[in-house]
């Protein structure tokens, strides 16, 4: 047994020396093999082959889930400036709760669609915002924040019962049609680059409190944000052929929205929630822009 054990130890040492020699003689091959992943195999569950068809379907359906861009004319007490304050607060709460991007966009869409259909008093406007964020959280998140969390975030301006009743009423008014084609769908598809996507998200978020962008469909505003981000980072906005592969729109469709967004971005950032959420990204990308 002792002889066998000694032979095994000798064999093990021999294998270790051989492996060490292999590493020393061929370091590049070893490192390459360790760090480079195997060629990606096609996932039979992947939706990539159908992405274009899915986005085309969304483009056809998106108008059904858009609010009226002039719904404030039907409101008696609230004004656009009040909506701006509400959405700024929603963005801040969304950031504090660390919720998904989809939750934010769905909540704003629900709020605007509800205000298109119902006249709301000043005192109930924040309740509408809370109901929209609660519904979108339940729809998008794995674990939605509790109703008590929203009670606390409103400084107990509303009770749990009031929030739950508002949630039920909003769902009823919207015929329980919650899901909608988010601009994030087009933004991500058009970005094709992590840095572009990050900057495009900053741009897209910054448009949420502004009523001027309610006139644009999700596909147009999402594609426009990605287009502007690519231009800021790489300066290749003239190369639309490559970009056009990922959006159903041509440059003529996007030109009005692109101009509107650029004009808006030239102004100082007025919404504290946007600056708080994206201050690091904004500083980084402004530095990139200045260095060009």
C-alpha positions as CSV (number, residue, x, y, z in Angstrom):
1,X,0.0,0.0,0.0
2,X,2.9,2.4,0.9
3,X,4.6,1.6,-2.4
4,X,1.4,2.3,-4.3
5,X,0.9,5.6,-2.4
6,X,4.4,6.7,-3.2
7,X,3.9,5.9,-6.9
8,X,0.7,8.0,-6.9
9,X,2.4,10.9,-5.3
10,X,5.2,10.7,-7.9
11,X,2.7,10.6,-10.7
12,X,0.8,13.6,-9.3
13,X,4.1,15.6,-9.1
14,X,5.0,14.6,-12.6
15,X,1.6,15.8,-13.9
16,X,1.9,19.1,-12.0
17,X,5.4,19.7,-13.5
18,X,4.1,18.9,-17.0
19,X,1.1,21.3,-16.5
20,X,3.5,24.1,-15.2
21,X,5.8,23.6,-18.2
22,X,2.8,23.9,-20.6
23,X,1.8,27.2,-19.0
24,X,5.3,28.6,-19.1
25,X,5.8,27.5,-22.8
26,X,2.4,28.5,-24.1
27,X,1.0,31.3,-21.8
28,X,-1.0,33.0,-24.5
29,X,-2.9,29.9,-25.4
30,X,-3.6,29.0,-21.8
31,X,-4.9,32.5,-20.9
32,X,-6.9,32.7,-24.1
33,X,-8.5,29.4,-23.4
34,X,-9.3,30.4,-19.8
35,X,-10.8,33.8,-20.5
36,X,-12.4,33.5,-23.9
37,X,-15.8,31.8,-23.7
38,X,-16.7,28.9,-26.0
39,X,-18.5,29.9,-29.2
40,X,-22.0,30.7,-28.2
41,X,-24.5,28.1,-29.2
42,X,-27.8,29.1,-30.6
43,X,-30.4,29.0,-27.8
44,X,-33.6,27.4,-29.1
45,X,-35.6,29.6,-26.6
46,X,-34.0,32.8,-27.9
47,X,-36.4,35.4,-29.4
48,X,-33.7,37.1,-31.4
49,X,-34.9,35.7,-34.8
50,X,-38.3,37.2,-34.0
51,X,-37.3,40.6,-32.6
52,X,-38.0,42.5,-35.8
53,X,-41.4,41.0,-36.1
54,X,-42.2,41.7,-32.5
55,X,-41.2,45.3,-32.8
56,X,-43.2,45.7,-36.0
57,X,-46.2,44.3,-34.1
58,X,-45.6,46.8,-31.3
59,X,-45.4,49.6,-33.8
60,X,-48.8,48.7,-35.2
61,X,-50.3,48.5,-31.7
62,X,-48.7,51.4,-29.9
63,X,-51.2,54.0,-30.9
64,X,-53.9,52.2,-28.9
65,X,-52.0,52.8,-25.6
66,X,-51.1,56.4,-26.1
67,X,-52.6,59.2,-24.0
68,X,-54.1,62.3,-25.6
69,X,-51.3,64.9,-26.0
70,X,-53.7,67.7,-25.1
71,X,-55.6,66.0,-22.3
72,X,-54.9,68.9,-19.9
73,X,-57.4,71.0,-21.8
74,X,-60.2,68.8,-20.3
75,X,-58.8,69.1,-16.8
76,X,-60.4,71.8,-14.5
77,X,-57.9,72.2,-11.7
78,X,-54.5,70.7,-12.7
79,X,-52.0,72.1,-15.1
80,X,-49.0,70.8,-17.1
81,X,-46.7,72.2,-14.5
82,X,-48.4,70.0,-11.8
83,X,-47.9,66.9,-14.0
84,X,-44.2,67.8,-14.3
85,X,-43.9,67.9,-10.5
86,X,-45.8,64.6,-10.2
87,X,-43.6,62.8,-12.7
88,X,-40.4,64.2,-11.2
89,X,-41.6,62.8,-7.8
90,X,-42.4,59.4,-9.4
91,X,-38.9,59.2,-10.9
92,X,-37.5,60.0,-7.5
93,X,-39.6,57.4,-5.7
94,X,-38.8,54.8,-8.4
95,X,-35.0,55.5,-7.9
96,X,-35.2,55.2,-4.1
97,X,-37.1,51.9,-4.4
98,X,-34.6,50.6,-7.0
99,X,-37.3,49.4,-9.3
100,X,-37.0,48.2,-12.9
101,X,-36.9,50.8,-15.8
102,X,-40.0,49.2,-17.2
103,X,-41.9,50.0,-14.0
104,X,-41.2,53.7,-14.4
105,X,-42.3,53.9,-18.0
106,X,-45.4,51.9,-17.5
107,X,-46.4,54.0,-14.4
108,X,-46.1,57.2,-16.4
109,X,-48.1,55.7,-19.3
110,X,-50.8,54.6,-16.9
111,X,-51.0,58.0,-15.2
112,X,-51.3,59.9,-18.6
113,X,-53.9,57.4,-19.9
114,X,-55.9,57.8,-16.8
115,X,-55.8,61.6,-16.9
116,X,-56.9,61.4,-20.5
117,X,-60.1,59.6,-19.4
118,X,-60.9,61.2,-16.0
119,X,-61.0,64.7,-14.6
120,X,-58.9,64.9,-11.4
121,X,-58.7,67.4,-8.6
122,X,-55.4,68.9,-7.3
123,X,-55.8,67.0,-4.1
124,X,-56.0,63.6,-5.8
125,X,-53.2,64.1,-8.4
126,X,-50.5,62.5,-6.2
127,X,-52.9,59.6,-5.4
128,X,-53.2,59.0,-9.2
129,X,-49.4,58.8,-9.3
130,X,-49.2,56.4,-6.4
131,X,-51.8,54.2,-8.0
132,X,-50.0,54.1,-11.3
133,X,-46.7,53.2,-9.7
134,X,-48.3,50.6,-7.5
135,X,-50.0,48.9,-10.5
136,X,-46.8,49.0,-12.6
137,X,-44.8,47.6,-9.7
138,X,-47.1,44.7,-9.3
139,X,-47.0,44.1,-13.1
140,X,-43.3,44.4,-13.7
141,X,-41.5,43.6,-10.4
142,X,-40.8,40.2,-8.9
143,X,-41.5,41.6,-5.5
144,X,-43.6,44.8,-5.5
145,X,-43.2,47.4,-2.7
146,X,-46.0,47.1,0.0
147,X,-48.9,49.5,0.1
148,X,-47.6,50.7,3.4
149,X,-44.3,51.8,1.7
150,X,-46.3,54.1,-0.6
151,X,-48.2,55.4,2.4
152,X,-44.9,56.4,4.0
153,X,-43.5,57.9,0.8
154,X,-46.5,60.2,0.6
155,X,-46.0,61.3,4.2
156,X,-49.2,59.5,5.1
157,X,-51.2,61.9,2.9
158,X,-53.3,58.8,1.9
159,X,-54.3,55.7,3.8
160,X,-53.8,52.1,2.6
161,X,-57.5,51.9,1.8
162,X,-57.5,55.0,-0.3
163,X,-54.5,53.8,-2.3
164,X,-56.1,50.4,-2.9
165,X,-59.4,52.0,-4.0
166,X,-57.5,54.3,-6.3
167,X,-55.7,51.3,-7.8
168,X,-58.9,49.5,-8.4
169,X,-60.5,52.6,-9.9
170,X,-57.6,53.2,-12.3
171,X,-57.7,49.6,-13.5
172,X,-61.4,49.8,-14.1
173,X,-61.1,53.1,-16.1
174,X,-58.3,51.6,-18.2
175,X,-60.3,48.4,-18.9
176,X,-57.6,46.5,-17.2
177,X,-55.3,47.1,-20.2
178,X,-52.0,47.5,-18.4
179,X,-49.2,46.4,-20.7
180,X,-48.1,48.7,-23.5
181,X,-45.2,48.9,-26.1
182,X,-42.6,50.8,-24.1
183,X,-40.0,53.1,-25.8
184,X,-37.4,51.0,-24.0
185,X,-38.1,48.2,-26.5
186,X,-36.8,50.3,-29.4
187,X,-34.1,52.0,-27.4
188,X,-32.5,48.8,-26.5
189,X,-32.8,47.3,-30.0
190,X,-31.4,50.4,-31.7
191,X,-28.6,50.9,-29.2
192,X,-26.7,47.7,-29.9
193,X,-24.0,49.0,-27.4
194,X,-23.9,49.3,-23.6
195,X,-22.6,52.8,-23.5
196,X,-25.1,54.0,-26.1
197,X,-27.9,52.4,-24.2
198,X,-26.9,54.0,-20.9
199,X,-26.8,57.5,-22.5
200,X,-30.0,56.9,-24.4
201,X,-31.7,55.9,-21.2
202,X,-30.6,59.2,-19.6
203,X,-32.1,61.1,-22.6
204,X,-35.3,59.1,-22.6
205,X,-35.8,59.5,-18.8
206,X,-35.3,63.3,-19.1
207,X,-38.3,63.5,-21.5
208,X,-40.7,61.9,-19.1
209,X,-41.7,65.0,-17.2
210,X,-42.1,67.1,-20.3
211,X,-45.6,67.2,-21.9
212,X,-44.1,68.2,-25.3
213,X,-43.1,64.6,-25.9
214,X,-46.5,63.1,-25.4
215,X,-47.3,63.6,-29.1
216,X,-44.6,61.1,-30.1
217,X,-45.2,57.3,-30.2
218,X,-43.0,55.1,-28.1
219,X,-41.2,53.7,-31.2
220,X,-40.3,57.2,-32.4
221,X,-39.1,58.6,-29.1
222,X,-37.2,55.4,-28.2
223,X,-35.4,55.3,-31.6
224,X,-34.7,59.0,-31.4
225,X,-33.0,58.7,-28.0
226,X,-30.8,55.9,-29.3
227,X,-30.0,57.9,-32.4
228,X,-28.9,61.0,-30.4
229,X,-26.8,58.9,-28.0
230,X,-25.0,57.3,-30.9
231,X,-24.3,60.7,-32.4
232,X,-23.0,62.1,-29.0
233,X,-20.7,59.1,-28.4
234,X,-19.5,58.2,-31.9
235,X,-20.5,61.1,-34.2
236,X,-21.9,58.7,-36.8
237,X,-25.4,60.1,-37.0
238,X,-25.1,60.4,-40.8
239,X,-24.7,56.6,-41.1
240,X,-28.4,55.9,-40.9
241,X,-28.3,52.7,-43.0
242,X,-26.8,50.7,-40.1
243,X,-29.2,52.3,-37.6
244,X,-32.3,51.7,-39.8
245,X,-31.9,47.9,-39.5
246,X,-33.2,48.2,-35.9
247,X,-36.1,50.6,-36.3
248,X,-39.2,50.6,-38.6
249,X,-38.8,54.4,-39.1
250,X,-36.7,56.4,-41.5
251,X,-34.9,59.5,-40.6
252,X,-37.8,61.7,-41.8
253,X,-40.1,60.1,-39.2
254,X,-37.6,60.8,-36.4
255,X,-36.4,64.2,-37.4
256,X,-39.0,66.2,-35.6
257,X,-38.6,64.3,-32.3
258,X,-34.7,64.4,-32.6
259,X,-34.8,68.2,-33.0
260,X,-37.2,68.5,-30.1
261,X,-35.1,66.4,-27.8
262,X,-31.9,68.2,-28.8
263,X,-33.5,71.5,-28.1
264,X,-34.7,70.3,-24.7
265,X,-31.2,68.9,-23.8
266,X,-29.6,72.3,-24.5
267,X,-31.5,73.8,-21.5
268,X,-30.4,73.4,-17.9
269,X,-31.6,70.3,-16.1
270,X,-34.6,71.4,-14.1
271,X,-35.7,68.1,-12.7
272,X,-33.8,67.2,-9.6
273,X,-34.8,63.5,-9.8
274,X,-33.2,63.1,-13.3
275,X,-29.9,64.7,-12.1
276,X,-29.8,62.7,-8.9
277,X,-30.5,59.4,-10.8
278,X,-28.1,60.0,-13.6
279,X,-25.5,62.4,-12.3
280,X,-22.6,60.0,-12.8
281,X,-23.6,59.1,-16.4
282,X,-24.2,62.8,-17.3
283,X,-20.8,63.9,-16.0
284,X,-19.1,61.1,-17.9
285,X,-20.8,61.7,-21.2
286,X,-20.5,65.5,-21.0
287,X,-16.7,64.9,-20.6
288,X,-16.7,62.7,-23.7
289,X,-18.6,65.3,-25.6
290,X,-16.2,68.1,-24.6
291,X,-13.1,66.0,-25.5
292,X,-14.2,65.6,-29.1
